[in-house]
Amino acid sequence: MKTIVYFIDEVFYPVRTGFHRVAHNHWMYLRERRLPVRLVLCVMPYEESMLGEFQQEYKDVDCRVLRIGTEEPAVFRDFCQYRSPWTFDNIRRSYEALARSAALRRELEKADVFFTSYAFKAPMVDLVPRASVGVNETVDLQARQFASMSGVEGLDEGVLAEELACYRRFQHLIMVNPVETKFLEQRLPGVRVRYVPQFLEVDPCPVDCGGAEYDIVYLSSSHLSNVISVQEFYFNCYLPYLKHAGVRFALAGSVCDAFEIGDPTIAKLGRVPDVREVYCRAKMVVCPITRGAGVSIKTLEALSYGKPIVATRKALAGLSVDDKALLITDDWREFAEQILRLKASAAALAREAQRSRDVAAASHTRERYMAAMDDVFSAIL
């Protein structure tokens, strides 16, 4: 059977971002199906402290850890110089620099199947055998992501042209968003594009949260789209409608590092070891996402934990969810009214908690995910 080499340059466990969740799900699949796979992990110097927990979780995996920062400092220096400003072309160039790593070349030249993520890692294809089959987990449509971060709806056509050129270097694409899947199917007739619905298997929080420490919580990474979204929520919703109503607001995750507003009424919990514990401490979850592409893993996470949510339409991107089944609005005053209504009614909170569980169980299940991944790999192996 063909050997799969999975390349990643982030320590993706403990899970700290939506992308980490996607990668963790894929490794669950690869391990459960007992596929012949080798993990090639480039560890950046700032992630060394997380490596021990990662290696414990993946102790049964054939893993090659590469420390480019210390072992090939010239390559690492060139890689880092392109990381700012954050543009698609610069990120792609950073991976062109990383592709000059001799250690990485030695690992990737063993691949019968090369599996990686994001369009801008296309330069890594130069390191694998010509006959190797390339699989790319796109995560987000970058042309939409970059446009969204600039406050523009639609696509950045310049980024799109670069992105499509990168995708053409792969034979298979895995998508997390069904709309983006259809879009790329039309633009890339020679590439097999498949939608794989993400899922989370978690222990839901108790429905009764009458003694909750916080009324609302927002848990996310420090990705720019998340930071902009919570800032817009703060100025347009929390400050004018919720703060003086006594709504207890908590932020959790690395977004706390980037949210620089010094409001003492907001509890900044920072990075947390157990997201379930944070969710259980709040009556409801807010998902005020206004930017981004792909799928909102944080929304799926809140639904899977059975939390009542109030969300924008953008927060449902990529999820198989009927808007009428949840509290969805893009109007900030209405957003606040929904929060205040739930805050005042234990019965309403219980109803919304059940609706969240029902929505997560209806479409984003382990069974659907496994079947979709089987479809991807049955055409490869």
Secondary structure, DSSP 8 states (H G I E B T S, - for coil): ---EEEEESS---S--SHHHHHHHHHHHHHHHTT--EEEEEE--GGGGGGHHHHHHHTTTSEEEEE-HHHHSHHHHHHHHHTSSS--HHHHHHHHHHHTT-HHHHHHHTT-SEEEEESGGGGGGGGGS-TT-EEEEE--S-HHHHHHHHTT-SS--HHHHHHHHHHHTT-SEEEES-HHHHHHHHHH-TTSEEEE-----------S--TT-SEEEEEE----HHHHHHHHHHIIIIIIIIIGGGT--EEEESTHHHH-----TTEEE--S-S-HHHHHHTEEEEEE---S--S--HHHHHHHHTT--EEE-SGGGTT----GGGSEE-S-HHHHHHHHHHHHT-HHHHHHHHHHHHHHHHHHS-HHHHHHHHHHHHHTT-
